[in-house]
Amino acid sequence: MAGNTKTNGGAFKLSGSTLSRVAAIMVPFYTKIATNRLFALRWSKAVRQGDLDTLLRMFKSVTTFTKRDGFSTNAIGYFVDFGFPDPIVQYTNGTTIPPGSTQFTFSTPIHQAIARAVLPFYRALARSRAYASAVAAAINGNRPATVRCLVRRKVTTAALKSVRIRFSGVQLNFKYRSSKFTYRNLLFREIGG
């Protein structure tokens, strides 16, 4: 992630509606990962193999995906890019291990635990305009304590080790005893250039 929060000379402002739209599309996917072990096992295998076709087919089987949306994997995680009109262009959600720490690793039990943990957060973003707007305002105002408070109200697992503002979004860092790796669940806007 090497993004920038500025665009066309002005500051980008994240909206609650952007977070709501992304979350609404991701909720069925995270629900399927959390509740269907076979689906989650197939997903993790495809991530480790970098099998983009299988990942995209599986994702489309549970939620919506439009022509202007994108999808990527790096064999340690995945990213779903949602297309928006200017000035947003693209907003991304994903789960990954930080690059450089391992290769071809992605744990099904950890991914399922993260999906269960983040579902209340994504449901709140999708269903509550006030909550989504509060999260967006805290990100825009660079108020990390407020973002942490808002996220931790919904993500209550002890495995959530930190919540950070990154790239006009939020980074949730999870650490489970069964793995030496940190896993990140991310919402962000990455603009290269």
N, C-alpha and C positions, 0 to 999 in steps of 0.2 A: 504494500500500500504506500504509494508515494504521491498522495493527493494534495490538493490545494483547496483552501476554503474561499479563495477569491476567484471571481470570474468577471471578465470584461471591465476590469478596473473597480468593481464594486464588491462588497461583501455578499456572499451567498447566504440566504436565510432559509433554513430548513422549516418546513411547515408541518403541522400536525397531520394534515391530509396526506402528505407524502408518506409519513410513517404509518398511517392507518391503511393506506392502499397496499403497501409492501407487506405489512403484518397480516392483513386479511388474506392475501394470496399464500402466505407461508403457513398459516395456522393448519390447514388440512394436511400439509406435508409433515409438519412437526408432529401432528397427531398420529399420522400413519407410522412414522419412525418410532414414536413412543410406545405404540400399542401393538405393533405387528413385528415380531422378532424376525420372521422370514424375510419380510420386506427390508428391514434394517440390515440383516446379514448380507442380502444381495446388494444393497446400497453401499455398504462399507467395502465389499469386495470390488465393486466397480470404481469406487474412489481410489483404492490402492492400486488398481490396474490402470487408472487414468482413462477409463472407458466412458468417454463422453456420450456416445450414442445410447448406451444403457442407462446412464444417469438421466439424460434428457427424456428418454421414453418413460422411465419410472416417475420422474417429476410430473410430466404431463398427464400421467394416469391418475393423479390425485388432486391436481390443482390447475389453474389457468396459466397459460403462457402465450404471449402474443408475438407477432413477427418482430417487433422492435425490442423484445427482451433478449437477453443473452445468458449463457451458462458457461462456466469453466471449472476445471479441476486441475490440481497440481500433485495428485497422488498422496497428499496429506490433508486434503480438504476440498471444499467446493464453494462456488460463488454463483449466486443468481443475480443477474443484472436486470433491473427493471427500467424500461425506457419511459422517459417523461419529456414533455415539451421543454424548450428553453425557458429559464436558464438552468434547470436541473440536469437535463440530458439523460443522466443515468444515476440510479441509486441502487446499492448492492446490499444483499444479505448473504451471510455464509457462515460456515463453521470450519475451522482449520487448526492445525498445529502450526506454531510460528515457523516460517521458512528458515532453513539452516539448522534446525534441531534434529531432523530425522528425514528419512525418505520412505515412501511406500508403507506408511503406517497410518491406520485409522481404525480405532476400536469401536466395534458395534455396541458393547455394553456402555461405554462412555458416551457415545453419540446418543443412545437411547436415554441415558440419564440427563444429558444436557437438554434434549428435546422435552422431556417431562418437566425439567426445571424452568425452561423459558416459555413454555406454553401459556402460563398465566400472564406473563409480560406481553406476549404477542396478542393474546386475546384482548387484553385491556387496551392496547394500542389500536386494535381493529374496531373495538366496540364503543370506546369512550372518546368522543371528540375532545372532551376537557383534559383527559389524561394524556392523550397524544399531543395536544397543544402545549401542555405543561412540560412534557419531555423535550419537545422541540424548542420551546422558549429557554429552557435551562441549557440545552446544547448551544443555541445561538448566543446566549449570554455568557458562555464559558463559565458556568457555575457547576463545577464538578461535585460539590457536596450535595447539591439539589438533585443532580442526575443520579448519584449513588442512592440517595434516599428514595427517589421515585422507582428506580429499578429494584432495589432490595425489598420494597413493599410487595413486589410480585414474585421475585426470584429469591426464594427463602433458603435454598440449600447451602449448607456449610461449604460445599465444594466451590462456590462462587468466591474467588479470592480477591478480585478487584474489578472495579467498574471505572472506565476511563472515557473521556471525550476524545474522539479521534476522527478527523476528516469529515466534519459536519455530521457526526454520528456517535455511536457508542460502541465500546469494546468491552465485552464481558469475558473475563479470564477465569477458567475453571481448572481446578487441579484435583484429581482423584487419586487415592492411595494406590490403586491398581496400575497406575502408569507413572512413569517418570516425566511425561510430557504435559505441558499446559495446553489446553484446548481453548480456542477463542470463538465466541459467537459474536458476529459483527453486523452492524448496520452502518453503512458509510457511503459517502459520495467521493469517488476518485476521478479526478480530472487530470490527465497527463498533458504534457505540452511544454 
